[in-house]
Amino acid sequence: MSFSKVLTAAEAVKQISDGDTVVVGGAGGGLLEPTALLKALETRFVESASPSNLTFIHVTGVGDRKDGGMCHVAYEGLVKRDIGGHWDYLPKMARLASENKIEAYNLPQGVLSQLFREIASGRPGLITHVGLKTFVDPRVEGGKLNTVTTEDIVQLIDINGEEKLFYPSFPVNVAFLRGTTADEDGNITMEEEAAFLDNLAMAQAVHNSGGKVFVQVKRLAKRETLHPKLVKIPSILVDGIILSPEQKQTVISTYNPAYAGDIRIPAYNIQQIPYNERKIIAMRAAMELPEKGVVNLGVGISGSVGLVASEMNLSKEFVFAIEQGIIGGVPAGGIEFGVSSNSHAIIEAPSQFDFFDGGGLDMTCLGMAEVDIHGNVNVSKLGDRIIGCGGFINIAQNAKKLVFCGTFTAGGLEVKIDNGKMQIVKEGKFKKFINKVNQITFSGEYARETGQKVIFVTERAVFKLGDNGLVLEEIAPGIDLYKDILDHMDSKPEISPNLKEMDSSLFTNYVEKEVDEHATV
């Protein structure tokens, strides 16, 4: 028996025309990734060189940092333009951009997430402060990633004497989305997914632009059997259902019920962090956690702050929130960043960014690839490598307290910690504290204007953002101010008159506390 909305992926992609704008849902690591549709579009283009000159829009990095996700459609001729919130998960598309073979933009993840609601509602675009004085600002780079990209898609405007950025709306023709179950009418639930992301806003935007919405799902249910409260994309928005029984929750997990909120896992199932310089940074950052409040964590060192806080027995109450719409629980790391075990709530991503942009975060811990003397930070472009900002700009600009976490140098750094002191055994090849960052992902100038509290934590030194730039506040025991710090900075920071040693407890190789096997997190 066949149903009018059930299509093969090949039948769906045949409905794409030259020059269309295709919206791709999902996030890095396979989260909500519509893989079958992306592969089908790749097959059609390879076999027929059609369609051509497409514009792709993805709120975050849809891929696996190898050849999955958006890499399936990274072909010169197929792609005219790519507008993405993050690029590091789709290296083949990033290579096309860095080689000037496509037009390419990087806009903040939250901006793109919210912009779909503006498109859906017929409003002219998104007006926000997010992106001011960063590389997204048209006075800096306008979000353009290469020299063949010339059109300005971000505008600086004045509203009641205040600078704002305006991101204009534009029509979108096709959506590739994913859910878990579809009924025969096309109502979509997402019960096995780890997040909802932007699915509803994307579907509404494409439908109201007169386009086609295709949704990949794991299974088909009978008409009128899905609970209406579980339906996340209603049938009125869906033009085609693509069955993909083999789809995985992420690139790693076929189905992890803790990610979907179906069970809570005990604390002893969560891996502890080995004691090294990275853990020292996370521990020092954890000391900044608020007594109560909402905290966002990034990836890498900053992503482990919550785990080490538990090991340190910090008697502080706080709730984690990440940009994919997840509140509470323990965020996963690595390629599965964006999901969480034991979440308290999972909401849609545009609403999460509303909360973030309005100052809802009490603190965030984020990484830092490059820092200059003015407090500008780059995480989005290293040399010719396009990484993208993701949710970094929304989060960094708007959290009440911002703690950057990273080693002082990079590339082969080796340290020794003995008798409560730190020794640099081998310095990293690359300086992080340089004269000028390659790209401004975080603006120190904007942070000073807004009065934001900003701290930079490394394994050997802690800086704050002062009135004139970086101020050295703390130094690790055993570290020489000149030999180990100032000599490895292109520009010299202000030295606090109250310069002190970092907390001695950070440099004790303690035995991690035993975790109650019946505890949950």
C-alpha positions as CSV (number, residue, x, y, z in Angstrom):
1,M,0.0,0.0,0.0
2,S,1.4,3.4,-0.9
3,F,0.6,6.9,0.5
4,S,0.8,10.2,-1.3
5,K,3.4,11.7,0.9
6,V,5.8,8.7,1.1
7,L,8.6,9.2,-1.4
8,T,12.0,7.7,-2.0
9,A,14.9,10.1,-1.3
10,A,15.6,10.0,-5.1
11,E,12.0,11.0,-5.9
12,A,12.3,13.9,-3.4
13,V,15.5,15.4,-4.8
14,K,14.2,15.3,-8.3
15,Q,11.9,18.1,-7.2
16,I,14.9,20.5,-6.7
17,S,15.5,22.9,-9.5
18,D,18.6,24.9,-10.6
19,G,19.2,27.9,-8.4
20,D,17.0,26.7,-5.5
21,T,17.8,27.5,-1.9
22,V,18.0,24.4,0.2
23,V,17.7,24.4,4.0
24,V,19.4,21.5,5.7
25,G,18.4,20.7,9.3
26,G,20.5,18.9,11.8
27,A,23.7,19.5,13.7
28,G,27.2,18.1,14.0
29,G,27.8,14.5,14.8
30,G,24.8,13.2,13.0
31,L,22.2,14.9,15.3
32,L,18.9,15.1,13.3
33,E,21.0,14.8,10.1
34,P,18.8,14.0,7.0
35,T,21.6,11.7,5.6
36,A,19.4,9.8,3.0
37,L,18.3,13.0,1.3
38,L,21.9,14.4,1.2
39,K,23.2,11.2,-0.3
40,A,20.4,11.1,-2.9
41,L,21.1,14.7,-4.0
42,E,24.8,13.7,-4.3
43,T,23.9,10.7,-6.5
44,R,21.6,12.8,-8.7
45,F,24.3,15.4,-9.3
46,V,27.1,12.9,-9.9
47,E,24.9,11.0,-12.5
48,S,23.4,14.0,-14.3
49,A,25.2,17.2,-13.3
50,S,21.9,18.4,-12.1
51,P,20.6,20.5,-10.3
52,S,23.2,23.3,-10.3
53,N,23.9,26.6,-8.6
54,L,22.1,25.8,-5.3
55,T,22.3,27.8,-2.2
56,F,22.6,25.8,1.0
57,I,21.8,27.1,4.5
58,H,22.6,25.1,7.6
59,V,22.3,26.6,11.1
60,T,25.2,24.6,12.4
61,G,27.8,22.2,11.1
62,V,25.9,19.2,9.6
63,G,28.5,16.5,9.3
64,D,31.1,14.3,11.0
65,R,34.3,16.2,10.4
66,K,35.1,13.7,7.6
67,D,33.0,13.0,4.6
68,G,29.4,12.8,6.0
69,G,26.6,15.3,6.2
70,M,27.0,18.3,4.0
71,C,30.1,16.8,2.5
72,H,27.8,14.7,0.4
73,V,26.8,17.8,-1.5
74,A,30.1,19.6,-1.5
75,Y,30.6,19.7,-5.3
76,E,31.7,22.6,-7.5
77,G,28.8,23.3,-9.8
78,L,26.1,21.9,-7.5
79,V,26.8,24.6,-4.9
80,K,26.8,28.3,-5.8
81,R,26.6,29.6,-2.2
82,D,26.7,28.2,1.3
83,I,25.5,30.1,4.4
84,G,26.4,28.3,7.5
85,G,26.6,28.8,11.2
86,H,29.5,26.3,11.6
87,W,31.9,24.8,9.1
88,D,34.3,22.5,10.9
89,Y,32.0,19.5,10.6
90,L,31.9,19.7,6.8
91,P,35.6,20.0,5.7
92,K,34.9,19.3,2.0
93,M,32.5,22.3,1.8
94,A,35.0,24.4,3.9
95,R,37.7,23.5,1.3
96,L,35.5,24.7,-1.6
97,A,35.1,28.0,0.4
98,S,38.8,28.4,1.2
99,E,39.7,27.7,-2.4
100,N,37.2,30.4,-3.7
101,K,35.1,27.9,-5.6
102,I,31.8,28.9,-3.9
103,E,30.4,32.0,-2.3
104,A,30.5,31.4,1.5
105,Y,29.2,33.1,4.6
106,N,29.5,32.4,8.3
107,L,26.7,33.9,10.4
108,P,26.1,33.3,14.1
109,Q,24.1,30.1,14.8
110,G,21.5,31.9,16.8
111,V,21.0,34.5,14.1
112,L,20.2,31.8,11.5
113,S,18.1,29.9,14.0
114,Q,15.9,33.0,14.7
115,L,16.0,34.2,11.1
116,F,13.8,31.2,9.9
117,R,11.1,32.5,12.2
118,E,11.3,35.9,10.5
119,I,11.1,34.3,7.1
120,A,8.1,32.2,8.1
121,S,6.2,35.2,9.4
122,G,6.9,37.3,6.4
123,R,8.8,39.9,8.4
124,P,11.7,41.8,6.7
125,G,14.5,40.2,8.7
126,L,16.2,39.9,12.1
127,I,17.3,43.0,14.0
128,T,19.8,42.2,16.8
129,H,22.9,43.3,18.5
130,V,24.5,39.9,18.0
131,G,27.6,40.1,15.9
132,L,28.4,43.7,16.5
133,K,32.2,44.4,16.2
134,T,32.9,40.8,15.4
135,F,33.9,39.5,11.9
136,V,30.1,39.4,11.1
137,D,29.8,43.2,11.4
138,P,29.9,44.7,7.8
139,R,32.5,47.2,9.1
140,V,34.8,44.2,9.6
141,E,34.1,41.3,7.2
142,G,30.4,41.0,7.0
143,G,30.5,37.3,7.6
144,K,32.1,36.8,4.2
145,L,34.6,33.9,4.0
146,N,36.5,34.5,0.8
147,T,37.2,36.9,-2.0
148,V,34.5,35.7,-4.5
149,T,31.8,36.4,-1.9
150,T,30.9,40.0,-2.5
151,E,27.2,40.5,-1.7
152,D,26.4,42.2,1.6
153,I,23.9,40.1,3.5
154,V,24.4,41.9,6.9
155,Q,23.6,45.6,7.4
156,L,24.5,48.1,10.1
157,I,21.5,50.2,11.2
158,D,20.7,52.7,13.9
159,I,17.6,52.4,16.1
160,N,17.0,55.2,18.6
161,G,20.7,56.0,18.6
162,E,21.9,52.4,19.1
163,E,23.8,50.4,16.6
164,K,22.2,47.1,15.5
165,L,22.7,44.6,12.8
166,F,20.0,43.7,10.3
167,Y,20.0,40.3,8.7
168,P,17.4,40.5,5.8
169,S,14.9,37.7,5.1
170,F,15.0,35.8,1.8
171,P,12.8,33.0,0.3
172,V,13.8,29.4,0.8
173,N,12.7,26.7,-1.6
174,V,13.4,23.3,-0.1
175,A,13.9,21.8,3.4
176,F,15.7,18.6,4.2
177,L,14.7,17.7,7.8
178,R,14.6,14.6,10.0
179,G,12.3,13.1,12.7
180,T,11.7,9.7,14.2
181,T,8.1,8.8,13.2
182,A,5.7,10.0,10.6
183,D,2.0,9.1,10.3
184,E,0.3,8.5,7.0
185,D,-0.7,12.2,6.8
186,G,2.8,13.5,7.4
187,N,2.7,14.5,11.1
188,I,6.3,14.1,12.5
189,T,7.4,13.1,16.0
190,M,10.9,13.1,17.3
191,E,10.7,10.8,20.3
192,E,14.1,9.1,19.7
193,E,16.0,12.3,18.8
194,A,18.3,14.1,21.2
195,A,17.1,17.6,20.3
196,F,14.5,19.5,18.3
197,L,16.8,22.1,16.9
198,D,15.2,24.3,14.2
199,N,12.9,21.8,12.5
200,L,9.6,23.7,13.1
201,A,10.9,27.1,12.1
202,M,12.6,25.7,9.0
203,A,9.5,23.9,7.9
204,Q,7.3,26.9,8.4
205,A,9.8,29.2,6.5
206,V,10.0,26.9,3.5
207,H,6.2,26.2,3.4
208,N,5.4,29.9,3.6
209,S,7.9,30.6,0.9
210,G,6.0,28.3,-1.4
211,G,8.6,25.6,-1.2
212,K,8.8,21.8,-0.5
213,V,9.5,20.3,2.9
214,F,10.9,16.7,2.9
215,V,11.3,14.9,6.2
216,Q,13.4,11.7,6.7
217,V,12.0,9.4,9.4
218,K,12.8,6.0,10.9
219,R,9.3,4.5,10.7
220,L,5.7,5.1,9.5
221,A,2.6,5.0,11.7
222,K,-1.1,4.8,10.9
223,R,-3.1,7.9,10.4
224,E,-4.2,9.7,13.6
225,T,-2.2,7.4,15.9
226,L,0.5,9.9,17.0
227,H,-0.1,11.9,20.2
228,P,-0.7,15.5,19.2
229,K,1.6,16.8,21.9
230,L,4.5,14.8,20.5
231,V,4.1,16.1,16.9
232,K,6.9,18.6,16.3
233,I,6.3,19.2,12.6
234,P,2.6,19.1,11.7
235,S,1.4,17.5,8.4
236,I,0.3,20.8,6.9
237,L,3.9,21.7,6.5
238,V,5.2,18.4,5.1
239,D,5.3,17.6,1.4
240,G,7.3,14.3,1.4
241,I,8.2,11.5,3.9
242,I,11.3,9.6,3.3
243,L,11.6,6.3,5.2
244,S,15.1,5.5,6.5
245,P,14.9,2.6,9.0
246,E,18.6,2.5,9.5
247,Q,19.1,6.1,10.6
248,K,21.1,6.6,13.8
249,Q,20.6,9.0,16.6
250,T,24.1,10.3,16.1
251,V,27.1,9.1,14.2
252,I,28.1,7.1,17.3
253,S,24.8,6.2,19.0
254,T,22.2,4.1,17.2
255,Y,19.9,5.0,20.0
256,N,20.9,6.2,23.5
257,P,17.8,6.5,25.6
258,A,19.6,8.9,28.0
259,Y,20.1,11.3,25.2
260,A,16.4,11.1,24.3
261,G,15.3,11.7,27.9
262,D,13.8,8.2,28.2
263,I,16.0,7.1,31.1
264,R,18.5,8.7,33.6
265,I,21.9,7.1,33.8
266,P,23.8,6.8,37.1
267,A,26.8,9.1,37.8
268,Y,29.4,6.3,37.7
269,N,28.6,5.8,34.0
270,I,30.1,9.2,33.3
271,Q,33.8,9.2,32.7
272,Q,36.1,11.2,35.0
273,I,38.8,13.5,33.6
274,P,42.5,12.5,33.9
275,Y,44.7,14.9,36.0
276,N,46.8,17.1,33.7
277,E,47.1,20.7,32.6
278,R,43.7,20.6,30.9
279,K,42.1,19.5,34.1
280,I,43.8,22.3,36.0
281,I,42.3,24.8,33.6
282,A,38.8,23.2,34.0
283,M,39.2,23.2,37.8
284,R,40.2,26.9,37.9
285,A,37.2,27.8,35.6
286,A,34.9,25.7,37.9
287,M,35.9,28.0,40.8
288,E,34.1,30.8,38.9
289,L,30.7,28.9,38.7
290,P,27.9,30.9,40.3
291,E,26.2,29.7,43.5
292,K,23.0,29.5,41.5
293,G,22.3,30.2,37.9
294,V,22.4,28.9,34.3
295,V,25.7,28.0,32.8
296,N,26.7,27.2,29.2
297,L,29.7,25.1,28.4
298,G,31.6,24.9,25.1
299,V,33.7,22.0,23.7
300,G,37.1,20.8,24.7
301,I,38.5,21.9,28.0
302,S,35.5,24.2,28.7
303,G,33.2,21.3,28.2
304,S,34.7,19.4,31.1
305,V,34.1,22.1,33.7
306,G,30.9,20.5,34.9
307,L,32.5,17.1,35.5
308,V,35.4,18.5,37.4
309,A,33.1,20.7,39.5
310,S,31.4,17.5,40.7
311,E,34.7,15.9,41.5
312,M,35.8,19.0,43.4
313,N,32.7,18.7,45.6
314,L,31.8,22.3,44.8
315,S,28.6,22.9,46.8
316,K,27.1,25.1,44.2
317,E,23.7,24.8,42.5
318,F,23.7,25.5,38.7
319,V,22.0,24.3,35.6
320,F,23.7,23.7,32.3
321,A,22.2,24.9,29.0
322,I,23.5,24.4,25.5
323,E,22.6,26.1,22.2
324,Q,20.9,23.0,20.7
325,G,18.0,23.7,23.1
326,I,19.0,21.4,26.0
327,I,18.7,22.5,29.6
328,G,20.2,20.5,32.5
329,G,22.0,17.2,32.5
330,V,25.5,16.4,31.4
331,P,26.5,17.6,28.0
332,A,28.3,15.1,25.8
333,G,31.7,15.9,24.4
334,G,33.6,15.3,21.2
335,I,31.8,14.5,18.0
336,E,28.5,14.2,19.9
337,F,28.6,17.7,21.3
338,G,25.1,19.1,21.3
339,V,23.4,16.2,23.1
340,S,23.1,15.6,26.8
341,S,22.4,12.8,29.2
342,N,19.8,13.3,32.0
343,S,18.4,16.6,30.5
344,H,15.8,18.5,32.6
345,A,14.2,19.9,29.5
346,I,14.6,20.0,25.7
347,I,13.2,23.0,23.8
348,E,13.5,24.4,20.3
349,A,16.7,26.1,19.4
350,P,15.3,29.5,18.4
351,S,13.7,29.8,21.8
352,Q,17.0,28.8,23.5
353,F,18.8,31.6,21.6
354,D,16.1,34.1,22.7
355,F,17.0,33.2,26.3
356,F,20.7,33.5,25.6
357,D,20.6,36.7,23.7
358,G,18.5,38.4,26.3
359,G,21.1,37.7,29.1
360,G,19.7,34.5,30.5
361,L,23.1,32.9,30.9
362,D,24.8,33.7,34.2
363,M,28.1,32.3,33.0
364,T,29.7,30.5,30.1
365,C,33.0,28.7,29.6
366,L,34.3,28.8,26.1
367,G,37.5,27.9,24.2
368,M,40.1,30.3,22.8
369,A,42.4,29.6,19.9
370,E,43.9,33.1,19.6
371,V,43.8,36.1,22.0
372,D,45.2,39.6,21.4
373,I,46.2,42.3,23.9
374,H,42.8,44.0,23.5
375,G,40.9,40.9,24.6
376,N,39.7,39.9,21.1
377,V,39.3,36.2,20.7
378,N,39.4,34.1,17.6
379,V,37.9,30.6,17.4
380,S,36.4,30.7,13.9
381,K,39.3,30.8,11.4
382,L,42.8,29.5,11.9
383,G,45.0,30.4,8.9
384,D,43.1,29.1,5.8
385,R,41.1,26.6,7.9
386,I,37.5,27.7,8.2
387,I,35.9,26.6,11.5
388,G,33.0,28.9,11.9
389,C,31.5,30.6,15.0
390,G,28.5,28.3,15.7
391,G,26.7,29.6,18.8
392,F,29.9,31.2,20.1
393,I,29.0,34.8,19.3
394,N,25.5,34.6,20.7
395,I,26.8,33.1,23.9
396,A,30.0,35.0,24.3
397,Q,28.4,38.4,23.7
398,N,25.5,37.9,26.1
399,A,26.5,35.8,29.2
400,K,26.9,37.9,32.3
401,K,30.3,36.3,33.1
402,L,32.6,34.8,30.4
403,V,35.4,32.4,31.2
404,F,37.7,31.5,28.3
405,C,39.6,28.2,28.8
406,G,42.7,27.1,27.0
407,T,46.4,26.2,27.3
408,F,48.8,29.1,27.2
409,T,50.5,27.7,24.1
410,A,49.5,25.0,21.6
411,G,51.1,22.2,19.7
412,G,53.1,19.9,21.9
413,L,53.0,21.6,25.3
414,E,54.3,19.4,28.1
415,V,54.1,20.3,31.8
416,K,55.1,18.6,35.0
417,I,53.3,19.1,38.3
418,D,55.2,18.1,41.4
419,N,55.1,19.2,45.0
420,G,52.4,21.7,44.3
421,K,54.3,23.5,41.6
422,M,54.2,23.6,37.8
423,Q,57.1,23.2,35.5
424,I,57.1,23.7,31.7
425,V,58.9,20.7,30.3
426,K,58.3,21.5,26.6
427,E,56.7,24.7,25.4
428,G,54.0,24.5,22.7
429,K,55.0,25.4,19.1
430,F,52.3,28.1,18.7
431,K,51.6,31.2,20.7
432,K,48.0,31.9,21.5
433,F,48.5,35.4,22.9
434,I,49.4,37.4,19.7
435,N,49.3,40.9,18.4
436,K,46.3,40.5,16.2
437,V,43.8,37.7,15.9
438,N,43.1,36.2,12.5
439,Q,39.4,36.8,12.9
440,I,37.4,38.6,15.6
441,T,34.9,36.0,16.9
442,F,34.7,37.8,20.3
443,S,35.2,41.6,20.6
444,G,37.0,42.8,23.6
445,E,35.9,46.4,22.8
446,Y,32.2,45.4,22.7
447,A,32.6,43.6,26.1
448,R,34.1,46.6,27.7
449,E,31.3,48.8,26.4
450,T,28.7,46.5,27.9
451,G,30.6,46.0,31.2
452,Q,30.8,42.2,30.8
453,K,33.1,40.3,33.2
454,V,35.6,38.4,31.1
455,I,38.3,36.0,32.5
456,F,41.0,34.1,30.5
457,V,42.1,30.9,32.3
458,T,45.3,28.9,31.3
459,E,47.3,26.3,33.1
460,R,49.9,28.9,34.2
461,A,48.2,32.2,34.3
462,V,44.8,33.9,34.7
463,F,44.0,37.2,33.0
464,K,41.0,39.5,33.2
465,L,39.7,42.0,30.6
466,G,40.4,45.4,32.0
467,D,39.7,48.9,30.8
468,N,42.6,48.9,28.4
469,G,43.0,45.2,27.6
470,L,44.4,42.1,29.2
471,V,45.4,42.3,32.9
472,L,47.5,39.5,34.4
473,E,45.8,38.5,37.7
474,E,47.2,35.1,38.8
475,I,50.3,33.0,38.1
476,A,50.8,29.3,38.8
477,P,53.2,28.3,41.6
478,G,56.6,27.4,40.1
479,I,56.1,29.5,37.0
480,D,58.5,32.4,36.1
481,L,56.7,35.6,35.1
482,Y,59.1,36.5,32.4
483,K,60.5,33.2,31.1
484,D,57.2,31.3,31.1
485,I,54.6,34.0,30.5
486,L,55.7,37.4,29.2
487,D,58.3,36.0,26.8
488,H,55.6,34.0,25.0
489,M,53.2,36.9,24.5
490,D,53.6,39.2,21.5
491,S,52.3,42.1,23.5
492,K,52.8,42.6,27.2
493,P,49.7,42.8,29.3
494,E,49.1,45.0,32.3
495,I,50.3,43.4,35.5
496,S,47.8,43.6,38.4
497,P,49.2,45.3,41.5
498,N,47.5,42.5,43.3
499,L,49.1,39.7,41.3
500,K,48.8,36.4,43.2
501,E,49.4,32.7,42.9
502,M,46.7,30.5,41.6
503,D,45.0,28.4,44.2
504,S,47.4,25.8,45.5
505,S,44.8,23.0,45.6
506,L,44.8,23.0,41.7
507,F,48.3,21.7,41.7
508,T,47.8,18.7,43.9
509,N,47.4,15.4,42.2
510,Y,44.6,14.2,44.4
511,V,42.8,10.9,44.1
512,E,39.4,11.5,42.6
513,K,36.6,11.0,45.0
514,E,34.6,7.8,44.8
515,V,31.2,8.3,43.2
516,D,28.1,6.8,44.8
517,E,27.0,4.1,42.5
518,H,23.4,4.9,43.2
519,A,23.8,8.6,42.5
520,T,22.4,10.3,39.3
521,V,23.3,13.5,37.6
